[in-house]
Amino acid sequence: MKYAKPLPGYLAQRYHGWKATAFKENEVWYRRLADDGQHPRAMIICCCDSRVEATQIFGADPGEFFVHRNIANLIPPYEVGGQQHGTSSTVEFAVKMLKVAHIVVMAHQHCGGAQGCIDMCEGNAPELESKDSFTGRWMEMLRPRYEQVADIDDPEQKAREMEKQTVVVSLENLMTFPFVKEAVEQNGLSLHGLWINIGEGVLEGYDPATGRFAPV
């Protein structure tokens, strides 16, 4: 394939550093992971944003989390058909094959996807409104939540509340998956919602009883 190029030098150097240190010191553990397969306790669904790293936030070791990342940590509603359902397939694999005990949806401060949805709803993002914008079409599932934040005047607060709506809509959509609903009702699976302020390191958890987020 003529378009592929060798790995950038700085990444190759970091790999060799990892191989000589972290891997070497934990070689037995890595070999066990390779031979025995993965048995993660939780699935983490978070944003692709490079500033958010769930494994670091929770101090997770390799093999502990089954991680899926996408724009604005969104879970689409359950639907079947001949399309390519990358996010839905990871949920299915986590619940039915890996039988994780927890699914955690984690949003974050200054999410470009959530802000993009606000901009679309306010007519300020024609590029996202374009039918050939993958990001715009993906964020359509969040558009109905704009009415929850439309009356907020402060832009930063509006963005923060929209970010938290990505968690709420994803948790609701998770329960439209029959196998998720069954696992939750049988107490084999629990769902959790989080939002993190990446500038201050403050983590908030969603309480479905009150519909609010509070510091963990």
C-alpha positions in Angstrom: 0.0 0.0 0.0 1.9 3.0 -1.3 0.2 5.6 1.0 1.4 4.1 4.3 4.6 5.4 5.7 7.0 4.3 8.4 6.2 5.2 12.0 7.3 8.7 13.0 10.7 8.6 14.7 9.5 10.0 18.1 6.8 7.3 18.4 9.4 4.6 17.5 11.7 5.9 20.2 8.8 5.9 22.8 8.0 2.3 21.8 11.6 1.2 22.4 11.6 3.0 25.7 8.4 1.2 26.8 9.7 -2.1 25.7 12.9 -1.7 27.7 11.2 -0.4 30.9 7.4 -1.0 31.5 7.2 -4.1 29.4 10.4 -5.6 30.7 9.4 -5.1 34.3 6.0 -6.6 33.7 6.8 -9.2 31.1 5.2 -12.1 32.9 1.9 -10.1 33.3 1.8 -9.2 29.6 2.5 -12.8 28.6 -0.4 -13.9 30.8 -2.7 -11.3 29.2 -1.7 -12.6 25.8 -2.2 -16.3 26.7 -5.2 -16.1 28.9 -7.2 -13.4 27.0 -8.8 -10.3 28.5 -11.2 -10.3 31.4 -11.9 -6.6 32.0 -14.1 -5.6 35.0 -15.6 -2.5 33.3 -16.2 -0.9 29.9 -15.3 2.8 29.7 -16.9 4.9 27.0 -15.2 8.2 26.6 -14.5 10.9 24.1 -11.7 10.8 21.6 -10.3 14.0 23.0 -6.6 13.6 23.5 -6.7 15.3 26.8 -8.9 12.6 28.4 -7.3 9.3 29.3 -9.5 7.1 31.5 -6.8 4.5 32.2 -4.6 7.2 33.8 -7.5 8.9 35.7 -8.4 5.6 37.4 -4.9 4.2 37.5 -5.9 1.1 35.5 -3.5 -1.7 34.5 -3.5 -3.3 31.1 -6.4 -5.7 30.9 -8.5 -3.9 33.4 -10.7 -1.7 31.2 -12.4 -2.4 27.9 -12.2 1.1 26.3 -14.3 2.6 23.5 -13.7 6.2 22.4 -15.7 8.3 19.9 -16.8 11.9 19.4 -18.5 13.2 22.5 -18.7 9.7 24.1 -22.1 9.1 22.6 -24.0 5.8 22.4 -26.6 5.6 19.6 -30.0 4.0 20.2 -30.3 0.3 19.4 -31.1 -0.5 15.8 -30.4 -3.4 13.5 -29.7 -3.4 9.8 -26.9 -3.7 7.3 -25.0 -0.7 8.4 -21.6 -0.6 10.1 -22.3 -0.1 13.8 -18.8 0.4 15.4 -20.0 1.8 18.8 -22.9 -0.6 19.1 -20.7 -3.6 18.3 -18.3 -2.7 21.1 -21.2 -2.5 23.6 -22.4 -5.9 22.4 -18.9 -7.4 22.7 -18.4 -6.0 26.2 -21.8 -7.2 27.5 -22.3 -10.5 25.7 -18.8 -11.8 25.3 -16.7 -10.2 28.0 -19.6 -9.9 30.5 -18.3 -6.7 32.1 -19.8 -5.8 35.4 -19.9 -2.0 34.7 -20.3 0.4 31.8 -19.1 3.9 32.5 -19.9 6.8 30.2 -17.5 9.7 30.8 -17.8 13.1 29.3 -15.4 16.0 29.8 -15.0 19.8 30.0 -14.5 21.7 26.7 -15.8 18.9 24.5 -15.7 19.9 20.9 -18.5 17.6 19.9 -20.9 19.0 22.4 -20.0 22.5 21.4 -20.4 21.6 17.8 -24.0 20.4 18.5 -24.7 23.7 20.2 -23.3 25.6 17.2 -25.4 23.5 14.8 -28.6 24.2 16.8 -27.8 27.9 16.9 -27.1 28.1 13.1 -23.4 28.7 13.6 -21.9 25.6 12.1 -22.8 25.2 8.4 -19.9 22.9 7.8 -21.4 20.4 10.3 -24.9 20.8 8.8 -23.5 19.5 5.5 -24.9 16.1 4.6 -21.4 14.8 4.0 -20.1 15.7 7.5 -19.6 12.5 9.4 -19.3 14.5 12.7 -22.4 16.5 12.0 -24.5 13.4 11.3 -23.1 11.8 14.5 -24.0 14.7 16.6 -27.6 14.7 15.4 -28.4 12.2 18.1 -27.6 15.0 20.7 -29.6 17.7 19.0 -32.9 17.0 20.8 -31.0 17.8 24.1 -30.4 21.4 23.1 -33.8 22.4 24.5 -32.3 21.4 27.9 -29.7 24.1 27.6 -31.2 26.7 25.2 -32.2 29.2 27.9 -28.7 29.3 29.5 -27.1 32.6 28.7 -23.5 32.0 29.9 -21.7 30.1 27.0 -19.4 28.2 29.3 -22.2 27.0 31.5 -24.3 26.1 28.4 -21.4 24.0 27.1 -20.9 22.3 30.4 -24.5 21.3 30.7 -24.5 20.1 27.1 -21.5 18.0 27.8 -23.4 16.4 30.7 -26.3 15.7 28.4 -24.1 13.5 26.3 -23.9 11.2 29.3 -27.6 11.3 30.0 -28.6 10.5 26.4 -26.0 7.7 26.2 -27.2 6.1 29.4 -30.8 6.2 28.1 -29.7 4.8 24.7 -27.8 2.0 26.4 -31.1 0.8 27.9 -32.6 0.4 24.5 -30.2 -2.5 23.8 -32.2 -5.6 24.8 -29.1 -7.4 26.1 -28.0 -4.4 28.2 -31.5 -4.0 29.6 -31.7 -7.7 30.5 -28.2 -7.6 32.2 -29.1 -4.5 34.2 -32.5 -5.9 35.3 -30.8 -9.2 36.4 -28.2 -7.2 38.4 -25.4 -8.5 36.2 -24.5 -5.1 34.9 -24.5 -1.5 36.3 -24.4 1.7 34.3 -22.6 4.8 35.5 -22.3 8.4 34.2 -19.3 10.7 34.8 -18.1 14.2 33.8 -14.6 15.4 34.4 -13.3 19.0 34.6 -9.9 18.3 33.0 -8.5 21.7 34.1 -9.2 21.1 37.8 -9.2 17.4 38.0 -12.8 17.4 39.5 -14.8 14.3 38.7 -18.6 14.4 38.9 -21.0 11.4 38.9 -24.6 11.3 37.6 -27.4 10.6 40.0 -30.5 9.3 38.1 -32.7 9.9 41.1 -32.1 13.6 41.0 -31.0 14.1 37.4 -27.9 16.0 38.6 -24.2 15.6 38.7 -22.3 15.8 42.0 -18.6 15.5 42.9 -17.4 11.9 43.4 
